[in-house]
Structure formats: structure tokens, C-alpha cells
Amino acid sequence: MNLGFKSKAQAFFVDIDGPSYEGSTSVNVILSPSMYWVKRVKLPVKYLRDVRSLIPSLFEEHLPAGKYSYYTYKDGESFLIFAYNDKEVLDLLAEKNITSANMNNVYLAQSELSTLEAPKKINEDDILSVENGVVVKLPAVMAPDAEALDLNAHTFSKHTIHLTRFNQIADKKSQMVFGVILLVLTLMFGVEWLITSSKVTSIMQKQESVFSDHHLQSTFFQNEAIYAKLNNTFDRQTRIRDIMNLALTLKLKPEERFERIALEKRKVVLVIKTPSKAQGDKSLSKLKKRFQRTSGRFDNGIYVMEIMI
């Protein structure tokens, strides 16, 4: 459901195979799924600012070479993360007769059309459909009776994206304006930069350590063996995150408490202090029910559960 606003600008859906914009009024662009990458992820973080710093690594090894911008917003219990190539989007908009002079805002099809109840035709050969909560572009033969997409009464969400212009040639007057703006922004954020620079250095060091420890590759071109290894690692890390998320939301009895949560080579170990084995089984029953290959033991007031990963 779009919880946004009705814009006075005309809504226009932009796709590689779609028509050009022929209007004379300002336009709100909705980008086709073919112009961005999207993932749904569950992360043990609370704020969007924490997710934004992780997005590049979550898309690593999955994007073609290029300069990308990223966007995210929360959707239920998970986050939707997006990556898009600014230059490719801007080139397509220019090809479709949309310039900065007549462009109002830019939106993604995911944020605007995720509530489609049935496939909608966007041209003679393609449709839009919602599959597992994700808006996708599919061949029209999959829904030959689909009605055309109608945006006349569309209410926009608040999820607009920003497009950065590369290699833009500006005249002297524009350069002076940009220079003044840059100077003001530099003064405004100078203090903040000093505070965060040490944190940035620490993050970069950790990133280098991760690449070194796991022997990760620096290019996008991987052979099948390396891809399979990375895919297995991704599945393993996802299972670990799911285990941790559920464990940290368990409601223990007042007389119980976690003594230790540890990640070992092939398992996650959860240790709680509890009066009896029966109580320990009950308190950790959600974990045992959701995750296979679990074992539990009780000794002298300590209950230990091991979950294989």
C-alpha cells in the first residue's frame, strides 16, 4: 500500500523497451525493474543508517562493473535494498525525452507498484508482476490477457531516489555556484568528518581483514567453483543471522538467563541458566522447532543447545 501523496506531476513508467515521453508538463518517473537490482534481506540492525553502510557488501560480486548508487527502506520485518547505475538511468531518461527541466522525482517500481493485484502490461512484449513481494518484468506471454498499466490516479510513496550526474560540463557561472555550495557544505560537515574519520578507518581495516581472512576475490569474474563456495558461505551466514535473531527475541523466565552465545566452526552454541531440563526445552523450543539438527543437554542448572549450521 502506498502511504504517500498525490503529485500534480504526471506519472510516467520508463522501461528500456517502452515509449518516449511526449508530454509538456513535469513528470514523475517510475523506473522499470530492468533498471535496478533489488534484494530482500533480514539484518540484526534497527536503523536504516546501519543498513546503508552494509549495502555495497551485500551486492558485492553480483553487479556488473560500473558506478552504483544505493537505496533502502524497511518492508515488514525485512529490508529492501536497491542498487542502480546512475549513468545508465540518466542515459535512458534522455533517450525517452526526459530531462532535468521536465523531471520532477524518480521512483522505483518496487516502491510504487508492489500492491499490484494482477499483472499489468507495459508494452506489447512485457508485463509487470509481483512475485514473492518483488515487482518483476516478465514476458507478456505469461499473462496474455493482462490489462495495460494505468498511472492516472497513482498516489506516490515517499521513496524517491537521487541520480548523480557524471562528467557534466558546466559553464563558468555554474562552476562558481557549485564552488560556493561546495565551500558551505565543507564548512558544515567539517566537524562531523573529523569525528567520523577514525570510525571510517576502523571499518576499512575490518573490511581488509575480512577480504584477507576469507581469500575473497577483487573482481566480478568468478569461475563456477568460486561462485559455489561464495554461495555456500552466503547460505551459512544467513542461517547464522536467523538463529541469532530468533535467539535474541526469546522470552526467558525471570529465573533464567543467557550465560553464553557462541559461534563455533560448524555450530551455534546457546547456553542458559535454568532450573530444569524441561524448562530449558520449553524456553528454547522455538529454536528447536524452526532449525533442524539441534541437540540439547542439561547439567547442574545449565542447559546447552547446539544448532548445526
SEDO-416410 format. One record per residue (C-alpha): x, y, z; residue number from 1. Coordinates in nm, 3 decimals. Layout:
REM SEDO-416410
{{X,Y,Z},NUM},
...
//
This chain:
REM SEDO-416410
{{0.000,0.000,0.000},1},
{{0.136,0.340,-0.099},2},
{{0.127,0.571,0.203},3},
{{0.243,0.871,0.004},4},
{{0.093,1.170,-0.168},5},
{{-0.084,1.257,-0.490},6},
{{0.161,1.458,-0.701},7},
{{0.048,1.715,-0.956},8},
{{0.324,1.596,-1.190},9},
{{0.225,1.332,-1.445},10},
{{0.332,0.975,-1.366},11},
{{0.532,0.804,-1.642},12},
{{0.671,0.449,-1.643},13},
{{1.017,0.422,-1.801},14},
{{1.143,0.095,-1.945},15},
{{1.415,0.015,-2.198},16},
{{1.153,-0.119,-2.439},17},
{{0.887,0.140,-2.352},18},
{{0.778,0.456,-2.536},19},
{{0.927,0.804,-2.502},20},
{{0.763,1.080,-2.300},21},
{{0.559,1.308,-2.527},22},
{{0.407,1.540,-2.265},23},
{{0.495,1.902,-2.192},24},
{{0.435,1.907,-1.814},25},
{{0.669,1.795,-1.537},26},
{{0.684,1.422,-1.489},27},
{{0.734,1.179,-1.202},28},
{{0.938,0.886,-1.333},29},
{{0.878,0.527,-1.220},30},
{{1.176,0.313,-1.317},31},
{{1.123,-0.037,-1.454},32},
{{1.272,-0.332,-1.259},33},
{{1.508,-0.377,-1.557},34},
{{1.691,-0.060,-1.444},35},
{{1.784,-0.162,-1.089},36},
{{1.880,-0.457,-0.871},37},
{{1.683,-0.544,-0.558},38},
{{1.728,-0.781,-0.264},39},
{{1.516,-0.855,0.042},40},
{{1.735,-0.910,0.349},41},
{{1.691,-0.963,0.721},42},
{{1.959,-0.797,0.931},43},
{{2.010,-0.769,1.308},44},
{{2.004,-0.389,1.292},45},
{{1.742,-0.136,1.394},46},
{{1.813,0.180,1.194},47},
{{1.832,0.248,0.820},48},
{{2.165,0.427,0.862},49},
{{2.315,0.098,0.980},50},
{{2.178,-0.084,0.675},51},
{{2.310,0.175,0.426},52},
{{2.670,0.110,0.527},53},
{{2.623,-0.263,0.456},54},
{{2.451,-0.241,0.116},55},
{{2.764,-0.235,-0.107},56},
{{2.897,-0.555,0.053},57},
{{2.556,-0.725,0.023},58},
{{2.559,-0.662,-0.353},59},
{{2.927,-0.747,-0.394},60},
{{3.006,-0.997,-0.671},61},
{{2.651,-0.968,-0.810},62},
{{2.666,-0.640,-1.006},63},
{{2.826,-0.572,-1.346},64},
{{3.120,-0.333,-1.344},65},
{{3.012,0.029,-1.303},66},
{{2.943,0.315,-1.062},67},
{{2.638,0.244,-0.844},68},
{{2.418,0.430,-0.602},69},
{{2.217,0.254,-0.333},70},
{{1.882,0.292,-0.159},71},
{{1.695,0.105,0.113},72},
{{1.375,0.108,0.314},73},
{{1.211,-0.125,0.562},74},
{{0.932,-0.357,0.445},75},
{{0.771,-0.552,0.728},76},
{{1.034,-0.744,0.922},77},
{{1.296,-0.719,0.645},78},
{{1.475,-0.452,0.444},79},
{{1.456,-0.394,0.070},80},
{{1.792,-0.283,-0.069},81},
{{1.848,-0.143,-0.418},82},
{{2.143,-0.072,-0.646},83},
{{2.125,0.130,-0.967},84},
{{2.373,0.268,-1.220},85},
{{2.320,0.645,-1.234},86},
{{2.469,0.690,-1.579},87},
{{2.264,0.412,-1.737},88},
{{1.943,0.551,-1.584},89},
{{2.020,0.908,-1.693},90},
{{2.110,0.794,-2.045},91},
{{1.780,0.607,-2.070},92},
{{1.581,0.906,-1.943},93},
{{1.747,1.128,-2.201},94},
{{1.664,0.871,-2.470},95},
{{1.300,0.878,-2.355},96},
{{1.287,1.260,-2.387},97},
{{1.302,1.324,-2.009},98},
{{1.548,1.592,-1.895},99},
{{1.622,1.773,-1.570},100},
{{1.392,2.051,-1.694},101},
{{1.080,1.834,-1.701},102},
{{1.172,1.567,-1.444},103},
{{1.014,1.612,-1.100},104},
{{1.105,1.298,-0.899},105},
{{1.232,0.948,-0.970},106},
{{1.081,0.639,-0.807},107},
{{1.138,0.265,-0.830},108},
{{0.869,0.028,-0.949},109},
{{0.914,-0.175,-0.630},110},
{{0.803,0.108,-0.400},111},
{{0.517,0.223,-0.625},112},
{{0.368,-0.095,-0.772},113},
{{0.424,-0.369,-0.512},114},
{{0.048,-0.379,-0.441},115},
{{-0.049,-0.483,-0.794},116},
{{-0.318,-0.749,-0.762},117},
{{-0.274,-0.874,-1.117},118},
{{-0.008,-0.849,-1.392},119},
{{-0.012,-0.526,-1.592},120},
{{0.104,-0.480,-1.949},121},
{{0.376,-0.215,-2.004},122},
{{0.425,-0.277,-2.376},123},
{{0.332,-0.537,-2.638},124},
{{0.600,-0.779,-2.521},125},
{{0.629,-0.729,-2.145},126},
{{0.425,-0.719,-1.824},127},
{{0.482,-0.625,-1.462},128},
{{0.402,-0.880,-1.194},129},
{{0.457,-0.915,-0.820},130},
{{0.639,-1.238,-0.732},131},
{{0.706,-1.309,-0.362},132},
{{0.660,-0.941,-0.284},133},
{{0.905,-0.825,-0.553},134},
{{0.800,-0.634,-0.868},135},
{{0.946,-0.806,-1.175},136},
{{0.934,-0.762,-1.551},137},
{{0.818,-1.074,-1.739},138},
{{0.731,-1.173,-2.097},139},
{{0.374,-1.084,-2.191},140},
{{0.304,-1.444,-2.296},141},
{{0.288,-1.532,-1.924},142},
{{-0.027,-1.319,-1.888},143},
{{-0.165,-1.255,-2.238},144},
{{-0.489,-1.106,-2.101},145},
{{-0.318,-0.853,-1.872},146},
{{-0.460,-0.502,-1.878},147},
{{-0.240,-0.201,-1.954},148},
{{-0.070,-0.028,-1.661},149},
{{-0.273,0.284,-1.567},150},
{{-0.098,0.551,-1.359},151},
{{-0.352,0.831,-1.395},152},
{{-0.468,0.806,-1.032},153},
{{-0.141,0.686,-0.884},154},
{{-0.051,0.803,-0.534},155},
{{0.325,0.818,-0.490},156},
{{0.519,0.690,-0.189},157},
{{0.789,0.886,-0.011},158},
{{1.065,0.667,-0.159},159},
{{1.233,0.890,-0.416},160},
{{1.587,0.817,-0.536},161},
{{1.863,1.059,-0.627},162},
{{2.051,1.043,-0.956},163},
{{2.408,1.175,-0.968},164},
{{2.523,1.331,-1.294},165},
{{2.870,1.224,-1.409},166},
{{3.103,1.417,-1.639},167},
{{2.863,1.711,-1.655},168},
{{3.009,2.016,-1.831},169},
{{2.914,2.340,-1.658},170},
{{2.970,2.697,-1.766},171},
{{3.173,2.941,-1.554},172},
{{2.869,3.080,-1.375},173},
{{2.754,2.729,-1.280},174},
{{3.103,2.644,-1.163},175},
{{3.104,2.945,-0.932},176},
{{2.767,2.848,-0.787},177},
{{2.881,2.491,-0.736},178},
{{3.203,2.618,-0.578},179},
{{3.015,2.829,-0.323},180},
{{2.782,2.541,-0.241},181},
{{3.077,2.308,-0.201},182},
{{3.252,2.552,0.031},183},
{{2.943,2.588,0.251},184},
{{2.894,2.214,0.267},185},
{{3.261,2.164,0.351},186},
{{3.233,2.404,0.645},187},
{{2.909,2.246,0.764},188},
{{3.037,1.892,0.761},189},
{{3.399,1.956,0.851},190},
{{3.348,1.891,1.220},191},
{{3.144,1.580,1.153},192},
{{3.415,1.449,0.924},193},
{{3.677,1.487,1.197},194},
{{3.461,1.287,1.436},195},
{{3.378,1.007,1.192},196},
{{3.715,0.974,1.016},197},
{{3.854,0.744,1.283},198},
{{3.544,0.523,1.257},199},
{{3.580,0.507,0.879},200},
{{3.944,0.399,0.917},201},
{{3.841,0.125,1.159},202},
{{3.572,-0.003,0.920},203},
{{3.815,-0.007,0.628},204},
{{4.066,-0.205,0.832},205},
{{3.799,-0.459,0.924},206},
{{3.694,-0.485,0.560},207},
{{4.052,-0.551,0.451},208},
{{4.083,-0.812,0.725},209},
{{3.767,-0.991,0.606},210},
{{3.891,-0.998,0.245},211},
{{4.227,-1.133,0.359},212},
{{4.092,-1.395,0.602},213},
{{3.839,-1.536,0.355},214},
{{4.057,-1.504,0.043},215},
{{3.786,-1.309,-0.138},216},
{{3.837,-1.206,-0.499},217},
{{3.859,-0.843,-0.609},218},
{{3.691,-0.882,-0.950},219},
{{3.341,-0.969,-1.062},220},
{{3.456,-1.250,-1.289},221},
{{3.450,-1.575,-1.093},222},
{{3.462,-1.933,-1.210},223},
{{3.191,-2.179,-1.110},224},
{{3.386,-2.330,-0.825},225},
{{3.443,-1.994,-0.655},226},
{{3.080,-1.897,-0.708},227},
{{2.962,-2.219,-0.544},228},
{{3.188,-2.155,-0.245},229},
{{3.063,-1.799,-0.203},230},
{{2.703,-1.912,-0.237},231},
{{2.751,-2.172,0.037},232},
{{2.910,-1.907,0.258},233},
{{2.614,-1.677,0.199},234},
{{2.365,-1.952,0.294},235},
{{2.564,-2.030,0.608},236},
{{2.579,-1.665,0.716},237},
{{2.206,-1.627,0.652},238},
{{2.132,-1.928,0.875},239},
{{2.358,-1.785,1.149},240},
{{2.178,-1.448,1.135},241},
{{1.837,-1.621,1.151},242},
{{1.946,-1.826,1.454},243},
{{2.082,-1.518,1.633},244},
{{1.773,-1.311,1.551},245},
{{1.539,-1.571,1.697},246},
{{1.760,-1.641,2.000},247},
{{1.779,-1.274,2.095},248},
{{1.399,-1.240,2.084},249},
{{1.326,-1.537,2.311},250},
{{1.140,-1.454,2.631},251},
{{1.306,-1.639,2.918},252},
{{1.154,-1.692,3.261},253},
{{1.259,-1.447,3.537},254},
{{1.478,-1.715,3.694},255},
{{1.653,-1.786,3.361},256},
{{1.928,-1.602,3.180},257},
{{2.166,-1.647,2.889},258},
{{2.515,-1.742,3.002},259},
{{2.676,-1.760,2.658},260},
{{2.604,-1.748,2.286},261},
{{2.895,-1.872,2.078},262},
{{2.966,-1.943,1.711},263},
{{3.190,-2.242,1.660},264},
{{3.316,-2.395,1.338},265},
{{3.004,-2.588,1.244},266},
{{2.750,-2.489,1.507},267},
{{2.593,-2.215,1.717},268},
{{2.607,-2.287,2.091},269},
{{2.344,-2.137,2.323},270},
{{2.389,-2.170,2.700},271},
{{2.120,-2.068,2.952},272},
{{2.088,-2.100,3.327},273},
{{1.755,-2.270,3.406},274},
{{1.601,-2.472,3.691},275},
{{1.540,-2.792,3.490},276},
{{1.586,-2.963,3.156},277},
{{1.211,-2.948,3.096},278},
{{1.213,-2.571,3.146},279},
{{1.517,-2.536,2.921},280},
{{1.347,-2.740,2.648},281},
{{1.040,-2.517,2.673},282},
{{1.232,-2.190,2.672},283},
{{1.432,-2.287,2.361},284},
{{1.150,-2.478,2.189},285},
{{1.112,-2.217,1.913},286},
{{1.473,-2.269,1.808},287},
{{1.437,-2.647,1.810},288},
{{1.116,-2.628,1.610},289},
{{1.249,-2.394,1.343},290},
{{1.602,-2.526,1.296},291},
{{1.682,-2.888,1.221},292},
{{1.986,-3.074,1.352},293},
{{1.969,-2.944,1.709},294},
{{2.075,-3.113,2.032},295},
{{2.032,-3.019,2.398},296},
{{2.176,-3.130,2.728},297},
{{2.123,-3.027,3.089},298},
{{2.372,-3.045,3.375},299},
{{2.369,-2.881,3.716},300},
{{2.135,-2.594,3.626},301},
{{2.294,-2.527,3.287},302},
{{2.114,-2.607,2.961},303},
{{2.324,-2.622,2.644},304},
{{2.169,-2.624,2.297},305},
{{2.381,-2.680,1.984},306},
{{2.244,-2.593,1.639},307},
{{2.438,-2.720,1.341},308},
{{2.496,-2.474,1.056},309},
//
